[in-house]
Amino acid sequence: MTSGAKDFLNEFHWLMDVLHNIDVGLVVLDLEMRVKLWNGFMQNHSARPSADALEHSIFDLFPELPEAWFRRKLQSVTVLHNAAFTTWEQRPYLFRFKNYRVVTGNAEYMYQNCTILPLSDANGEVNHICLIVYDVTEVATNRLQLQKANAQLHHISRTDGLTSLLNRKTWEQSLRHEFKRFQRYHHACSLILFDIDHFKLINDNYGHTAGDEVIRHTARILLDGLRDSDVAGRYGGEEFAVILVDTDAAGAKVVAERLRTNIEASSVLFERHLINYTISLGIAELSPRITDPTMWIDTADRGLYNAKRAGRNQVVVYHT
């Protein structure tokens, strides 16, 4: 054997050694989807040695691989002679490999990016496809944790910590949005303001912790009786606000009466004490006479004031 041939064989051996041990998955498929190359990465993570993978259909080896989608992806590569890519954000993984990394142990499966390359013969015809699989689990889990943390911060910034209702800043943004929508489309919309009757006595008799539980209990009953489109928030202290979208004053009064009777019929158990209480409610339906969001709030507040003055535990609609 000539020295040139020996050098070629040595270089080929080194190349195959690199391909086998590189820390990315390498798979070569023919156009019948049969495996022609299966490197060490694929062996280690699939628990299938080359002997069990070579000449087998990729769909037999991985039945969960979406065949129609995968074939469409490969067809674009073979027809256009261009590479294609998939990312973990588009599809978490191409091959369902267990994740064994300690740092990313909270991920059940390996997140993967994948490059799909056309392999041409001497005539320029694409007769094989190369898949390069990258383990991006650490990047993906970090990104997902950051997104989760941002979502939690966003939720915290919008909600009241005691009740999980929208905080005042957030529900007032919704109030302004509905006011602008009314000016443009004249859809019915009503605002309910209500508070807990004699709340100071609850705090004085049972303590502020009991008062907090009464507020939480009120919020739970409130949320149970609303639609997804309705907006419920804490106005401050023991006072609450509800924006009823596409609802006139008559419909709002039905909602308010149901809430009032549900609160009246319920009790809060706190340290072996049953606390019974009531609420008073004021309603204001948007009309052309209400010229800004602040006036809308003031109008509902007048209804609440009249309900209090009339003896509490009742609903009053205030008309401008």
N, C-alpha and C positions, 0 to 999 in steps of 0.2 A: 504493500500500500504506500502510495506516495505521501510525502510530508503534507502536501496540499490537501489530500483527501483526509489525512488524520486531523489536520486543523479544522476542516469543515465538520468532521464528526464530533470533535471536541466542542466546537462552538454550538453545534446542534444540540449536543447533550446539555451544555450549560443553559441554552435557551429553554429546552424542555424542563430543566430543573427549576428555572425561574418561573415559568408558566405554572408549574405544578405547585410551587410553594408561595407564590405571591398572595398577599392578603386581600384579594378580591376574587369573586367567583368568575370562572371562565367556562363557558359552555358553547360548543359549536354544534349547530343543527344542520342537517341537510334539508332540502325542501319538502321532504316527507315527514319532517319533525322528529327524525331519529337522531339520537345523541351521538356525536362523533368525537367530542372532546369533553372531558369531565375532570377538572383539576382538583387539587387537594382541598381547597376551600369548600368546593361543592361536596366532596366526599365527607369532610369533617362535619359540616353542618346538616347534611341530609342523612348522615349515617348510612350512605350507600357507596360502596367502593366502585371504582370504574367498571369492574367486571359486571356489576349489577345494573349499571346505567347505560353503558355503550350499546348502541344499536336498538335501544328501546325508545318508544315514543315518549316525548316529554309529557304528554297528557296521561300516559299510563303511570309514569313516575309521580306526577303531581296532579291528581284528579281535580283538585280544587282550583287549578289554574283556569281562568275563564277562557275557553277555547275560541269562541267567536271574537272576543276582543283581541286576544293574542294574535290570531291569524290576520286580523285587519291591520294590526300594528306591523307585523312582519311583511305584509303585502306592500305597504307603503315603502318599506326599506328595499324590497327586491325590485319594485317597479321604478322607483325614483333613483335608486342607487345612492341614497343618502342615509345617514345615521338617524336614528330616532331615540327618544329619551323618555323615561318615566321617572317620576320623583315620588318620594314617600308621601308627599302632600296630595298627589293625584291618586295614588294607590299605595297603601302602607307597605306592601311587599309584593314581589313577583313570586317568590318561593317561600312557603310558610316554614321558616326555620325558627326553632326555639331560640330565645335570647339567653345566653349564658354569662354575659358580662356582669360583674359585680356592681360596677358603677351605674349601670342602667338596669338594675335588677327589677325595677318596677314595671318594665316593659315585658309583656309575655312573649312577643314575637320580635324578630329582628326587623327593624325598619330598613328599607332598601331603596337606593337609587339604581337605575339600570340604563345602560347604553346598549343599543342594538345596532350592530354594524353589518353591512353587506360584505360578503367575501366573494370575489370574482375569480374565475379561472383565467387561463392564458388568453382566452378569446374575449374577455371582458364580460362574460355572462355570470350573473350571480347564481351560484349553485349551493352556497352555504350561508348561514347566518351565525354571527358571533354575539353572544350575550355576555356583557360584563356587569357583574353584580357587586355593588358597593354596600358595605354595612355602614349605615348612617344612623344607627340607633341612638348614639350619644347626642348627635346634633338634633335629632327629632324629639327625643325626650326633653332635652333642654328647652327647645322651642315650645313644646306643648306645656311644660311646666310654667314657662313665662306667660304663655297665653292664658293659662288657668289663673295665675296670680293676677294678671291684668284684669281678667273678668271679675275676680273676687274684689279687687280694688274698685272697679267700676260699680259693682253692686253695692259695696259699702258706701261709696260716695253718693249714691242715689237713695239709699234707704235709711229709715230710722232704726237705730240699734235696738231699741226696746221692743218694737212691734213688727219689724220687717216690712212695714208699710213704706210708701214713698215718703221721703223727708219733705220739708216745706219747700225748699228750693226747687226740687224736682217736680212736685205736683203743681206748683205755681207755673213752671214752664209749660206743663200740659194745659193748664188753665189758659195761658196766653195763646197757645196753639189753637185750642178750641174756640176761643174768642175770635181769632183771625179767620178760622174756618167758617164761623157763623156769619161774619161780615161778608164773606165771599159767596157762600152757598145758602145761607139762611136755614141751615139744618137745626132742628130743635136740639137744645142741650140745656141741662139743668145742673145746678150746684146745690149740694146738701152740706150744711155745716151743722155739726152736733157736738154736744159735750155731755159729760157724765154729771148727773144731778148730785149736788151735795158732796162733791168729791173731797172737799177739805175735811168733812166729817169722817169719811173713810180713812183718810190718813191719820186724823187725830185719834180715832177709836182703835185702829188696827195697825197703824204704822205705815211708813212710806213703802216698805217692801210689799205689803198687802195692796197698797195703791198701785204699785207697778204691775202686780198680777191682775188687778182689775182692768188696767189699761190693755195688757196683753190679751186678756179674755175678750174684751170688746173688739179688738182688732181681728181676732180669729172669727168671731161671729160675723163681723162686717165682711170679711173676705169670702166667707162661705156663701153669702147671699148675693154676690155680684157676678156680672158677666165678665168675660175676658176683655171686652172693650172698655169697661168702666175703669176709672182711675181713683184709687183710694190712697189717702195720705194722712199723715199726722200733722195737724196745724200747729200744735204746741200744747204742752201740759196735757190736760185731759180732753182737748178739743180735736176733732177729726174733720176731714173734708172728703167729699165724694163727688166726682164729676161723672154724670150720667150722659153718655154720648147718645145722640138721636133719641132723646127722651124729653117729653114736655113735662110741665109741672104736675099734671094729673098722674102720669106714669111715675114720676119721681116720688109723689106722695105715697103711691102703693109700695114702692121700695122702702121708703122711710118708715112707714107704718109696720111693715114686716120686720124691719130691723128693730124698731122700738119694742114690739111685742116679744121678739125673740130674746132681747136683752132682759126684759121684765120677767120673763118666764125662767131665766137661767140663774144660776148661783155660782159664786166663786168659793171654793173650799180653801181656806188658808189657816194653817195651824189649828185645826179642829173647829174653826169658825166658818159658818156659812154666811157669805156676804151677798145680800140682795141689793140691787140698785136699779136705777132707771136712767134714761137719757132724754134730752130735749133736742128737737131738730128744727132747723129753718131751711127753707127751700127758695131758690130764686131761679126762674127760667130766663134764659137769655132773650132779650127783646131789643128792638132798635133804640129803646129809651135808655138802655144800659150802654154807656159810651166808652167804657174801658174796663179792663179786667178788675181793677181795684173797686170800681163801682159794683161789679158783679159780686165780689166778696162781701162788700158792705151791705148789699141788698139781702143776701142770704143770712148775714149776721143779724140784720134787723128782724128777720123771721125767727131766728134762734132767740133773740132777746124777747120777742113777743111770746114765744112758747114758754120761756122762763117766767115771765111776768104773769102769764095766765095760769100758772100753777105747776109747771114742769110736766115731764112724762107725756109730752104731746108733740104733734107736728104742726107747724105753721108755714103756709106758703105766703111769701111776701111779694106783692105785685108793685112794680114801680109805676 
